[in-house]
Each structure stands twice: as structure tokens, then as C-alpha cells.
């Protein structure tokens, strides 16, 4: 049986420099979105339409997290290593977080552009369905007590969710012209200022995901190792006191 190993720590100086660089990138992207970008032409509220530079990066980070979760789900099905299950679950949770942020920023965009937070546009309905699919993953895990059976079922469900994500967020919305969402946002539909800020936001949030993933995996792996050690110690203690000493007359 393979035992999960926590990721090897990097040098403290490199970690600190990386965190500072990430913070500066996020600050620059946020400041650029609010202070540098001109109002977006072609929208009902050009000034507030700039939220697209936060909305799109959330969805891109969600795709990245979903892809990593799927990769480790496949690895678990191949190797049956609970460490892969931990990584898949952590990444899946972060993907759900980013999908929720995508939904919330999209609702704000819908309010300022179309007059209501929810318009039952096909893309809004699709991402709501996708979010529910991701929530159901954790309901499935909570319903199964055996760790290995839970990990196997969760890995299989993760593959289903991975296939659902591109279909619900890209294929289905782009298969019909009856949608309020603008198309071609990432295919040359942005000015250079918007492209620079948007892709800076994508990079920043993807790096936030990487940082959060590494931290959570390290914590979860340590907890699992401590739990296994405690169980081994309990078995040793039980073996030393059994059979009980005969009663004295």
C-alpha cells in the first residue's frame, strides 16, 4: 500500500519572493482593472463592464483546477494511492470555489448590463448546473464511509464532471445564437489594454490556485500520516495488553 508523501518544501527565501511577486501581480491587475482600463465600448454600462477582467480569470482558474483534479483522479484509479485522492479532492474543491466566483462575477455583470442578476441566459443556466454537479461530488464523498471505496467512486465521478465542464460552459452556449453573452472575448475581441489586464488576472489567479493547492495538500497529507501513525500506536498498545494477565488468588 502506498503512503502519501507531503510535497517537498522549497527554500524559504524562494517561497517568500514568490508570494511577494504574486501579491504584486494581483495588485497590479486589480489596479489596472479599476484605474487604467478605459470603459468597454459596446456595452450598456461601459464603465462597469470592466468586471470582465475578473470574471474570465475566475473561469480559467476553475478550468485549471478541474484539469488537475481529473489528472489525479486518473492517477488514483491507476495506482490506488490515497495521496492522489487527496490531491484530486483538494483541486476539485478549489475548482468549485472558482466556479462559484465565476457565477457571482457573472451575476454582477448581468445586473449592470442586462438589468437583473439572473436572466436565465443559457450560459447562466449551464454554469448553475455545473456548480450543482460539483457540489454533488462532496455529497457523494460524505455518503461513503470506507476511504478506498469513497476515493474510487469520487475519482469516477470526477471524470464525469470533467466531461461536463467544457460541454456546459463552452459547447452548449456556443451551439445556439440565443444568448446574451458576448462571444469572441478571448479571440481578438479585446483591446491591448484589456488583453494585458485580463491575461495578467488569469496568470495571477492560476498562481493563487497553485499556492492554495500546495498548502492544502501538504496539510491534508500530514493529517493523514498522523492519523495512520495514531492507529498503528493503538494497535501496538492493544497487542501489549492482550491477553490479559491471569487473576491473582
Kinemage of the C-alpha trace (Angstrom):
@kinemage 1
@onewidth
@group {chain A} dominant
@subgroup {mainchain}
@vectorlist {calphas} color= white
{ca unk a 1} P 0.000 0.000 0.000
{ca unk a 2} L 1.429 3.342 -0.999
{ca unk a 3} L 1.582 6.033 1.644
{ca unk a 4} L 1.050 9.621 0.633
{ca unk a 5} L 4.105 11.798 0.951
{ca unk a 6} L 3.829 15.533 1.525
{ca unk a 7} L 5.380 17.713 -1.158
{ca unk a 8} L 8.998 18.571 -0.561
{ca unk a 9} L 9.293 22.100 0.797
{ca unk a 10} L 11.187 24.681 -1.189
{ca unk a 11} L 13.616 27.173 0.265
{ca unk a 12} L 12.007 29.778 2.485
{ca unk a 13} L 13.565 32.645 0.544
{ca unk a 14} L 12.200 31.437 -2.773
{ca unk a 15} L 8.742 30.935 -1.288
{ca unk a 16} L 8.737 34.457 0.142
{ca unk a 17} L 9.850 36.011 -3.146
{ca unk a 18} L 7.174 34.055 -4.996
{ca unk a 19} L 4.436 35.206 -2.627
{ca unk a 20} L 5.549 38.832 -2.904
{ca unk a 21} L 5.633 38.617 -6.713
{ca unk a 22} L 2.164 37.062 -6.736
{ca unk a 23} L 0.818 39.781 -4.446
{ca unk a 24} L 2.295 42.488 -6.681
{ca unk a 25} L 0.795 40.859 -9.779
{ca unk a 26} L -2.657 40.690 -8.182
{ca unk a 27} L -2.412 44.304 -7.003
{ca unk a 28} L -1.311 45.455 -10.464
{ca unk a 29} L -4.145 43.557 -12.143
{ca unk a 30} L -6.741 44.915 -9.720
{ca unk a 31} L -5.446 48.473 -10.062
{ca unk a 32} L -5.353 48.110 -13.831
{ca unk a 33} L -8.946 46.899 -13.896
{ca unk a 34} L -10.227 49.824 -11.844
{ca unk a 35} L -7.884 52.684 -12.753
{ca unk a 36} L -6.136 52.051 -16.068
{ca unk a 37} L -8.658 50.424 -18.365
{ca unk a 38} L -10.938 52.678 -20.400
{ca unk a 39} L -14.698 51.990 -20.380
{ca unk a 40} L -15.596 48.985 -22.517
{ca unk a 41} L -17.323 50.094 -25.694
{ca unk a 42} L -20.372 48.226 -26.915
{ca unk a 43} L -21.921 47.576 -23.503
{ca unk a 44} L -24.910 49.163 -21.815
{ca unk a 45} L -22.716 50.247 -18.905
{ca unk a 46} L -19.208 50.629 -20.379
{ca unk a 47} L -17.532 51.550 -17.075
{ca unk a 48} L -18.782 48.574 -15.061
{ca unk a 49} L -18.273 46.154 -17.949
{ca unk a 50} L -14.612 46.117 -16.926
{ca unk a 51} L -15.520 43.380 -14.451
{ca unk a 52} L -14.866 41.012 -17.366
{ca unk a 53} L -11.153 41.140 -16.461
{ca unk a 54} L -12.066 39.490 -13.142
{ca unk a 55} L -14.858 37.245 -14.421
{ca unk a 56} L -12.872 35.478 -17.142
{ca unk a 57} L -9.795 34.737 -14.961
{ca unk a 58} L -12.067 33.028 -12.412
{ca unk a 59} L -13.342 30.665 -15.082
{ca unk a 60} L -9.833 29.980 -16.400
{ca unk a 61} L -8.594 29.132 -12.902
{ca unk a 62} L -11.617 26.847 -12.498
{ca unk a 63} L -10.673 25.019 -15.703
{ca unk a 64} L -7.102 24.591 -14.460
{ca unk a 65} L -8.250 23.253 -11.092
{ca unk a 66} L -10.702 20.894 -12.789
{ca unk a 67} L -7.970 19.580 -15.072
{ca unk a 68} L -5.605 18.908 -12.175
{ca unk a 69} L -8.392 17.202 -10.195
{ca unk a 70} L -9.112 14.972 -13.180
{ca unk a 71} L -5.440 14.098 -13.640
{ca unk a 72} L -5.079 12.949 -10.044
{ca unk a 73} L -8.403 11.091 -10.219
{ca unk a 74} L -6.987 9.098 -13.129
{ca unk a 75} L -3.766 8.541 -11.191
{ca unk a 76} L -5.731 7.197 -8.233
{ca unk a 77} L -7.628 4.761 -10.436
{ca unk a 78} L -4.268 3.559 -11.794
{ca unk a 79} L -2.211 3.390 -8.584
{ca unk a 80} L -4.789 3.296 -5.753
{ca unk a 81} L -2.669 5.762 -3.797
{ca unk a 82} L -4.720 7.787 -1.307
{ca unk a 83} L -2.290 10.639 -1.817
{ca unk a 84} L -3.688 11.041 -5.330
{ca unk a 85} L -7.203 11.082 -3.881
{ca unk a 86} L -6.214 13.921 -1.557
{ca unk a 87} L -4.798 15.941 -4.446
{ca unk a 88} L -7.855 15.308 -6.602
{ca unk a 89} L -10.235 16.292 -3.803
{ca unk a 90} L -8.325 19.463 -2.914
{ca unk a 91} L -8.165 20.555 -6.548
{ca unk a 92} L -11.851 19.736 -7.045
{ca unk a 93} L -12.753 21.902 -4.040
{ca unk a 94} L -10.732 24.803 -5.448
{ca unk a 95} L -12.416 24.307 -8.825
{ca unk a 96} L -15.810 24.589 -7.128
{ca unk a 97} L -14.674 27.789 -5.411
{ca unk a 98} L -13.601 29.333 -8.714
{ca unk a 99} L -16.825 28.245 -10.442
{ca unk a 100} L -18.798 29.959 -7.674
{ca unk a 101} L -16.692 33.113 -8.132
{ca unk a 102} L -17.302 32.898 -11.874
{ca unk a 103} L -21.043 32.699 -11.242
{ca unk a 104} L -21.008 35.644 -8.812
{ca unk a 105} L -18.953 37.934 -11.041
{ca unk a 106} L -21.136 36.917 -13.980
{ca unk a 107} L -24.240 37.840 -11.984
{ca unk a 108} L -22.793 41.288 -11.258
{ca unk a 109} L -22.022 41.728 -14.954
{ca unk a 110} L -25.592 40.655 -15.804
{ca unk a 111} L -27.049 43.171 -13.347
{ca unk a 112} L -25.196 46.179 -14.735
{ca unk a 113} L -25.587 45.169 -18.385
{ca unk a 114} L -28.961 43.428 -18.614
{ca unk a 115} L -30.809 44.788 -15.585
{ca unk a 116} L -31.030 41.633 -13.430
{ca unk a 117} L -28.597 39.402 -11.596
{ca unk a 118} L -30.196 36.344 -13.165
{ca unk a 119} L -31.675 36.338 -16.684
{ca unk a 120} L -31.844 32.585 -17.295
{ca unk a 121} L -29.452 33.012 -20.175
{ca unk a 122} L -28.262 29.638 -21.443
{ca unk a 123} L -24.753 30.238 -20.126
{ca unk a 124} L -26.033 31.209 -16.686
{ca unk a 125} L -28.188 28.091 -16.551
{ca unk a 126} L -25.313 25.918 -17.731
{ca unk a 127} L -22.869 27.179 -15.115
{ca unk a 128} L -25.508 26.763 -12.402
{ca unk a 129} L -25.932 23.139 -13.456
{ca unk a 130} L -22.160 22.671 -13.464
{ca unk a 131} L -21.883 24.125 -9.954
{ca unk a 132} L -24.527 21.688 -8.706
{ca unk a 133} L -22.603 18.814 -10.312
{ca unk a 134} L -19.504 19.893 -8.398
{ca unk a 135} L -21.429 20.207 -5.122
{ca unk a 136} L -22.789 16.675 -5.621
{ca unk a 137} L -19.194 15.384 -5.653
{ca unk a 138} L -18.820 16.272 -1.986
{ca unk a 139} L -22.242 14.855 -1.153
{ca unk a 140} L -21.062 11.582 -2.699
{ca unk a 141} L -17.898 11.574 -0.634
{ca unk a 142} L -19.848 12.277 2.555
{ca unk a 143} L -22.185 9.345 1.889
{ca unk a 144} L -19.438 6.684 1.693
{ca unk a 145} L -17.616 5.663 4.865
{ca unk a 146} L -14.908 3.353 3.505
{ca unk a 147} L -11.914 5.506 2.448
{ca unk a 148} L -10.890 3.439 -0.574
{ca unk a 149} L -14.396 2.906 -1.877
{ca unk a 150} L -15.027 6.624 -1.385
{ca unk a 151} L -11.869 7.518 -3.279
{ca unk a 152} L -12.746 5.173 -6.160
{ca unk a 153} L -16.300 6.485 -6.544
{ca unk a 154} L -15.103 10.081 -6.233
{ca unk a 155} L -12.455 9.550 -8.913
{ca unk a 156} L -15.031 8.112 -11.316
{ca unk a 157} L -17.408 10.995 -10.600
{ca unk a 158} L -14.575 13.471 -11.147
{ca unk a 159} L -14.141 12.128 -14.680
{ca unk a 160} L -17.851 12.694 -15.313
{ca unk a 161} L -17.578 16.270 -14.025
{ca unk a 162} L -14.507 16.850 -16.197
{ca unk a 163} L -16.506 15.944 -19.297
{ca unk a 164} L -19.427 18.092 -18.159
{ca unk a 165} L -17.394 21.279 -17.663
{ca unk a 166} L -16.388 22.046 -21.292
{ca unk a 167} L -19.752 20.880 -22.618
{ca unk a 168} L -21.805 23.061 -20.263
{ca unk a 169} L -19.588 26.151 -20.355
{ca unk a 170} L -18.452 26.160 -23.989
{ca unk a 171} L -20.103 23.671 -26.346
{ca unk a 172} L -23.715 24.175 -25.239
{ca unk a 173} L -23.667 28.015 -25.017
{ca unk a 174} L -21.908 28.326 -28.381
{ca unk a 175} L -24.291 25.926 -30.104
{ca unk a 176} L -27.148 28.435 -30.026
{ca unk a 177} L -27.292 32.107 -31.045
{ca unk a 178} L -29.972 32.752 -28.402
{ca unk a 179} L -27.653 34.068 -25.688
{ca unk a 180} L -26.975 37.424 -24.081
{ca unk a 181} L -23.312 36.677 -23.529
{ca unk a 182} L -20.773 38.337 -25.828
{ca unk a 183} L -18.785 35.926 -27.966
{ca unk a 184} L -15.176 36.086 -29.091
{ca unk a 185} L -13.946 37.754 -25.904
{ca unk a 186} L -10.689 35.805 -25.970
{ca unk a 187} L -10.413 35.510 -29.758
{ca unk a 188} L -9.244 39.001 -30.601
{ca unk a 189} L -12.284 40.812 -29.227
{ca unk a 190} L -10.320 42.889 -26.693
{ca unk a 191} L -8.121 45.949 -26.959
{ca unk a 192} L -4.433 45.601 -25.992
{ca unk a 193} L -5.098 47.205 -22.588
{ca unk a 194} L -7.887 44.774 -21.831
{ca unk a 195} L -5.902 41.797 -23.092
{ca unk a 196} L -2.896 42.650 -20.919
{ca unk a 197} L -5.002 43.142 -17.792
{ca unk a 198} L -7.169 40.095 -18.414
{ca unk a 199} L -4.272 37.714 -19.026
{ca unk a 200} L -2.448 39.188 -16.045
{ca unk a 201} L -5.522 38.305 -13.999
{ca unk a 202} L -5.575 34.801 -15.464
{ca unk a 203} L -1.927 34.284 -14.525
{ca unk a 204} L -2.476 35.724 -11.050
{ca unk a 205} L -5.486 33.574 -10.183
{ca unk a 206} L -3.868 30.452 -11.613
{ca unk a 207} L -0.855 31.085 -9.381
{ca unk a 208} L -3.194 31.620 -6.425
{ca unk a 209} L -4.666 28.223 -7.234
{ca unk a 210} L -1.209 26.609 -7.327
{ca unk a 211} L -0.305 28.146 -3.964
{ca unk a 212} L -3.603 27.138 -2.315
{ca unk a 213} L -3.345 23.640 -3.794
{ca unk a 214} L 0.151 23.055 -2.442
{ca unk a 215} L -0.712 24.353 1.031
{ca unk a 216} L -3.911 22.316 1.354
{ca unk a 217} L -2.322 19.135 0.015
{ca unk a 218} L 0.551 19.454 2.493
{ca unk a 219} L -1.870 19.923 5.402
{ca unk a 220} L -4.186 17.092 4.317
{ca unk a 221} L -1.276 14.718 3.732
{ca unk a 222} L 0.207 15.488 7.140
{ca unk a 223} L -3.165 14.872 8.788
{ca unk a 224} L -3.483 11.507 7.045
{ca unk a 225} L 0.019 10.456 8.094
{ca unk a 226} L -0.653 11.445 11.714
{ca unk a 227} L -3.936 9.532 11.659
{ca unk a 228} L -2.183 6.409 10.341
{ca unk a 229} L 0.532 6.722 12.981
{ca unk a 230} L -2.068 7.055 15.742
{ca unk a 231} L -3.849 3.917 14.515
{ca unk a 232} L -0.581 1.955 14.459
{ca unk a 233} L 0.187 3.073 18.005
{ca unk a 234} L -3.258 1.995 19.190
{ca unk a 235} L -2.721 -1.443 17.637
{ca unk a 236} L 0.656 -1.759 19.359
{ca unk a 237} L -0.855 -0.815 22.710
{ca unk a 238} L -3.688 -3.315 22.221
{ca unk a 239} L -1.198 -6.078 21.387
{ca unk a 240} L 0.885 -5.423 24.510
{ca unk a 241} L -2.058 -5.700 26.889
{ca unk a 242} L -3.593 -8.830 25.279
{ca unk a 243} L -4.111 -11.467 26.536
{ca unk a 244} L -4.817 -10.045 29.989
{ca unk a 245} L -2.804 -11.303 32.935
{ca unk a 246} L -4.460 -14.151 34.930
{ca unk a 247} L -6.283 -13.087 38.034
{ca unk a 248} L -4.389 -13.450 41.310
{ca unk a 249} L -5.970 -15.653 44.044
